[in-house]
Each structure stands twice: as C-alpha cells, then as structure tokens.
Amino acid sequence: WLEEGLVPRLVMHINEMYGGGAQGKELGERGNLALARQLLQRAVQNRLTRLFNRIQEGEHPGEERGNDGLTIADFEVGAPLGEGCEQKAAIDEEVGNLIGMEKAKEWFRQVRQKVAFVEQTGTRSDLRVCLNIIITGNPGTGKTTFARLLAKFFYTYGVLSKDSFVEKNGLELKAEYMGGTAPRVKAAVNEAMGGCLFLDEAYALVDSTAGIGSSGDAFSQEAMRTLLTEVENHRTNLMVVLAGYKEKMGRLVRAEEGLVRRFPS
C-alpha cells in the first residue's frame, strides 16, 4: 500500500535530487536500477523504524489499513537537506578556523544561504549546479586538505549525495597501451560518483614529452577527451577538483578549451 499522492511527489523528488532538474535531463538507463533499489531499501527501513516506534508506544499499526504502508516521509521527500545540526555546526567550525581565505569563506556562506532558501521553497533543483573547480599552489600548501573540506561541506549541506573523496594522480590514469586510458578515467569517475574526484597534477594527463599546449600523443588525447566527456555527463552529481602548480595548470587550461567551460570556478 502506498500513501495517496506518493507517486507524483516521488517522481518530482527523484528528478530534482538525482536528475539535474525538474525535467530529469540527466536520468537515463544507466544507474537507474541501482538508484531505485537504494531508494526503496531506505524507504522500507524507514517504514520499519516508524512502525517499531509506534509499537513501542503501545499502538497497533497493523489493525487499520493505511497505517502501515509506505509514505511520503518514508522516502524522505521534503526532508531537510544534508546531515543534522551537529554535523553542520562541526563543519562550519572547520571552515571558520581557516586562516585567511576570506573569499573561500564567503563562498561557503553563500552555499549555506542557498541551501536554506532551497529548504524553504522546495526547489531543490537549484542546487544541481556545476561544482567543478581548479585549485593551484605549490606542494604543501594544503590543496588536498582544502578539497577534502569542500567535499565534506557540500555533503554535509546536502549538495553532494555521497560522502566520498577519491584521490588520483593524472599520470596514473594514463595506460601503457591504446584504449586502456578511457576505462581508467571512467573507473575513477564511477568510484567518486555522488562525491568528489580529486585529480592532482592534472596536467600529467597531457604528454610531458610533447609539452602542454601541443596535441600530445594518442594516450594523452584519449585521457583528456575521456575526462572532459565524463565531467560533462556528470556535471551536477559529481564534484571534480583539478589541482597542481599554478603555471602548469594555467598552460593546461589555455591548451584545452573544454576545461574553461567545464571548470568555471
């Protein structure tokens, strides 16, 4: 038994939370079965917990039809975004403890305001935006630490659906034979799906012997082409962070026009 009005509310919820907007433009056949299973299992668990709590309070939910079915609340439709207040307070404290970085702190503040607005209006598709960024700096300047904080913050506030941080080096994604690079890049993206993929020394994807800014070898072309395609296909349900030396990252961005559009921040 399903609560009246559940199906249309659930369709809208899935499209907004997992489909890139009210039209569900990013939902396709790939991955939908796993998502459906995940949502149903979570709803069934919530239902069992709800019924158990009622029994503990002395009620008999099974005696009346309509009291023990799956409800809108079981599917967490309209539930508050992200984690609880304690988790949000903890991540806010971490952000507040950052030394300097006033521009970054302002960005965090804007995200908090946007989440609060979305919770009030219910238009959660407003959070389905491109999160990809480029972080530059010398070794030891905290690029990885800052990227982890970003990913944790976005998950805690419900912008990212998964608390995962996958760290890769650009060089390790290039295979030793033609056709082997694309599966490596796709595997890294799939591993990080819903969370954050951190790609350090991203310019290593381009053949170092040919030099950044040239066409590179076939392996380099395959690596960059696959990365750009995967980033575009999952632009609102995956956060990709490219990191490395400022000068080399600048040369890479200038050489690969597709990066500018896919990494606006």
N, C-alpha and C positions, 0 to 999 in steps of 0.2 A: 504494500500500500504506500502511495506517495501523497504527500501533502498537496492540497489543491493549489495550483499556481506555481508548483515547484519547477516544472519543465521549462517554461519560458524564462523564468528567473535564472535557472541554472545555465541555459544556453547563453544568455547575456553575460553571466558571470564568467563562463569559460572563455568567451570571445574577448572580454575585456582584460582578463588576467593572463591568458595564455595565447591569445590570437592576434595581438598587435592592434587592438581597437574593436569598436562595435561591429565592424564588418568581418572580423576574423580573417584578415588577409594572409596571416602567416600560418594559419592552421591548414595542414594538408594531411595526406595519408600517413606520412612518416611520423611516427611517435604518438599518434592519437590513441592507439590501443593502450599503450603504457600509461598515458595520462588518464584515460578513462578508468583503468584498473586502480590507479593511485587514488583518484578522487572517490571512487566507490568504496574502496577499503577504508579510507579515512572517515567517510560518512557512516559506514557500518560500525566502526569503532566508536565514533561519537554517539551514535544511537544506543549502543550497548552501555556506554558510560552513563548516558542520560537515564536509561531505564533502571540501571542498577541504583543510581542515586535516588530515584523515586521509590524503589522498593525499600531502600534503607530508611526512607522517611515514612514507611508504613503504607504506601499506596499500592494498588494492584493494577498496573497499567494495562495488562492483557485482558481485563474484564470488559473494557469498552473498545469497540472497533474505532480505529482512528487515533488511538493514543499511543500506538506502538510502531507506527510506520516511519519511513524516512521523511525528515522535514527539511525545510529550507535551512534551518540552523545547523542541521547535521552536516550539510555540505559547505558550511561556513560561508554562505552567501551573505554579503554585507558585514562580515566580521571585521573588527579593527585590523588595520594593516600592520604587518610585521610582528615583532616579538612584544613581550609585555613591558610594562612601565619600568621595571627594574633593569631589564636589559637595555632599554633605550637610555635610561639615566646613566648606565655604565659606559656606553659607547659615547654619549655626549661628554662625559668627563674625560675620556681619552682624547676626544677632539679638542676640548678646552685646554688640555695640557700640552698641546702642540706649541713649540717655541716659534714665535713669529707666525709666518704663513697666514697672514690676515686674509689674503684673497681666498685661500682654501677654506678657511673658517666661514667666510661669507657664503661660499658655495654650499657648505654643509647646512648653514642656516636656511638658505633658500629651499633646499630639499625638504627640510623639516616643515617649512611653511606649506610647501606644495602637497606633502602627504596629509597635513592637517586639512587643507582645502578639499582634497580628494575624499577624505573620510566624511566630510560634511555634505558634499554634493553627490557622492556616489559614482562619479565619472572616473573610474579607475583607469580607463584607457589613457588618461592624461599622463600617467606615469610610464607608459610604454614608449619611451624615447631612447635615442641613441646614447649610450653611456661610455663609448669608447674614448680613450684618452691616450696621449703621449706624455711620458714623464722622462725628462732628461736630467743628467747630472753625472758627476764622477763617481767611481766606486766608493762605497762607504758613506754616501750622502743620504741614505735611507729611502731609496726609491722603492725597494721591495716592501719595506715596513709601511710606507705611506700607502702603497697599493693595497696591502692587506687591510689596512684601516678603512680605506674606501669601500672595499668589497664587504667588509663586516658591517659597516654603517648602512650601506644600501640594503643588505639582507635584513638587518635589524629593523629598518623602517619599511620593509615590505616592497622595496623597489626591485630587488633581486629575489627570486623564489627559492634559491638554494644557497646554503652556507658552504660554498666550496671555493677553494683557491688553488688553481692548477698552475704551477710554475714550470716554464720551459725556456730553453735557450734556443735562439734562432738557428744555430748551427746543428743542433741535434734533430731538427725537423727535416733537414735535407738528407735524402737517402743516397746510397752509393751507386744506385742504378736508376735508369729512366723508368718512371712510373711508380717509383717507391715513395716519393715525397708526398704526393697527394694523400695517400692513406694515413701517413703520419700526422699531417696537419689536421685532417678530418678527425682522427682519433683524439687529438688534443682538444679540439673544439667540443667533441661529444662528451669527453670527460668533464669539461668545465661547464657544460650546458646548464643554464639557470643561475650560474655563479660567475666567477671571474677567471679569465685566462690571462696570465702574466707572461709576456714574452720578452725576456731580457736579451739585449744585444740583437734586436730585431733585424738590424742591417746585415747580420750574418746570413740571412736568407738569400742575400744577393752575393753572387760570386766575388770573393775578395780579390781574386787574381785579375778579374776583368775590371774591377773598380766600380764603386757606386756611381750610378749615373749612366752606365753603359747598359747594353742589352743583357749582359751576363751570359752564363751558359744555360743549357736547357734545364738543368736541375733548378737553377735559380728562378727561371721563368715559371716553372711548374710550381715551385714553392710559393712565390708571391701571388701568382694567379689564383691558386687554391685558397690561400689565406684571404684575399680580397673577396672571393666568392662566398666563402663561409661567413665572413664578417657581415657581408651584405644580407645574406639569407637569414641570419640570426641577430640582426642589429638591435632588437628590443628585448631579447630574452637571454642575452649574454653580454657581459662586460669584458672587453678586450683592452689590455693595457700594454702598449709598446714602450720599452724602456731602453736607455743606452746613453752614450756620450752625446752631448748637445750637438756638436759639429757633425758627427756621423749621422745622427738622426735627421738633422736638417737636410743633409745631402740626400738621404734616402727619400724623404718626403718630396723633395724637389724632383727626384728622378721618377717617382711613382705617383702619377697624378691621382690615381684612385685612392691613395691614402688620405689626401686632403678632404675628400668628400666623406669618407668613412670614419675619419678621426677628427671631428670638428673642434674638439676641446684641446 
